[in-house]
Amino acid sequence: MKLDHLQPDSVIKKRKRAAWIIAVLFILIVISFIISLNTGYIRLSPFEVISTVTGFGTDQQELILFQFRLPRIVIAILAGMGLAVSGAILQGIVRNPLADPGIIGINAGAGLAVMLFISFFSSDLGSSVFALPFFALLGGGTAAVVIYLFSYKKDEGVSPIRLILVGVAVAAGINALMIVLTLRLDPESYEFLATWQAGSIWGSNWSFVQALLPWLIILIPFALMKSSVLDVLNLGDHTAVSLGTDLEKERRILLAVAVGLAASSVCVSGGIGFVGLIAPHITRQLIGSAHKYVIPISALIGALLVLGADTIGRILLQPSEIPAGVVVAVIGAPYFLYLLAKLND
C-alpha cells in the first residue's frame, strides 16, 4: 500500500531528488570505474578489458587487471566512502562544516600507528595486513580521546569550536612527531611512508580489500541508523537535551564510528585529506542537512572523488604517478579556504 498521498509534497520531492542524485552519482562512478580500468602504465584498451573479463585475455592482461588494477580501484572507492561518511559524522557532531578527520588529527593518529606498524612488521606485511586497521584504529582512537578530553569542560560538555582547535593542534603535534621518527627509518620504509603521507593508494591487492570491507559494512549502516540522532545534534545542545538525547553518550558513540571509518580507510589508502570535508558539504548543497540523505550521498561523492583523483593521478604524468591525496588536496585546499571565508562573512 502506497502512502505517498499522506506525506507532505516537500518530503516526496526531496526523496525523489535524492534518488536522482544517487542514480547520477552511481552512473558517474561506473564511468570512472571503466576509465580507470583502461588507465595505467600498461594501457588496456576497452576491447582488451572486455576480453580479459570474459576469460579470453592473456596471462599478463589478467595479472594487470585482476591482481593490480581492480583491487586498487575497489580500495579507492571504499576508502572514499569511509572518509566521506566519517567527515559527515564529525560535521554533525561539532556542527561545523570545517570538521574533517584529516584536519582534526584523526588521520594523523592513524598514520602514526601505521608508521609504527610498518616499522616493526614491514617484513611480514602480507600475513599481518588484517591487523593493520586495528593498529590504525588504535592510533586514531588515541588521538580522538586526547582531542575529546582537552575539548571537554565540566558542566559544559564538549565545545564544537574547541574540539576543532584542539584537533588542529594535536594533528600538528603528531605530524611533527612522525617527521622525527622517520629519521630513524631505513630508506625503504622511509620511501613507503613518504608515499603513504602523500595519499597514494598503496593497498593494491585483494587482502587489503578484505581487511577494509568489514569495517565499512558494519559502520556505515550503523551511522545511517544514527542519522536521526545527528539531525537532533544539529539543532543545538540545549534542544537535543530537551528532546531526551543523552548528548555526551551519543557524541562518544558517533565519534568512535567516525574514527573507525577514517582509520580503517587511511591505513590502506594513505593520508588522503579533505574528502571528509568536501563530500558532505557538496551533499548538503544538493539535498539539505537531513542525515538519512547526507550519509549515503556523501559516501558516493567520496567514492567518486577518490576514484577520480587516483585515475587522474595515473594519467597526467605517465609513466610516473601523482598520489591521489595530492590531486584531492589541489581541490580541497582552495575549497577549505572558500568555506573559511564564507563562515567569516
Buried (B, 14 or more C-beta within 10 A) or exposed (E): EEEEEEEEEEEEEBBEBBEEBBEEBEEBBEEBBEBBBBBBEEEBEEEBBEBBBEEEBEEEBBBBBBEBBBBBBBBBBBBBBBBBBBBBBBBBBBBBBBBBBBBBBBBBBBBBBBBBBBBEBBEEBEEBBEEBBBBBBBBBBBBBBBBBEBBBEEEEBBBBEBBBBBBBBBBEBBBEEBEEBBEEBEEEBEEBBEBBBBBBBBBBBBBBBEBBBEBBEEBBEBBBEBBEBBBBBBEEBEEBEEEEBEBEEBBBBBBBBBBBBBBBBBBBBBBBBBBBBBBBBBBBEBBEBBBBBBBBBBBBBBBBBBBBBBBBBBBEEEEEBBBBBBBBBBBBEEBBEEBEEEEEE
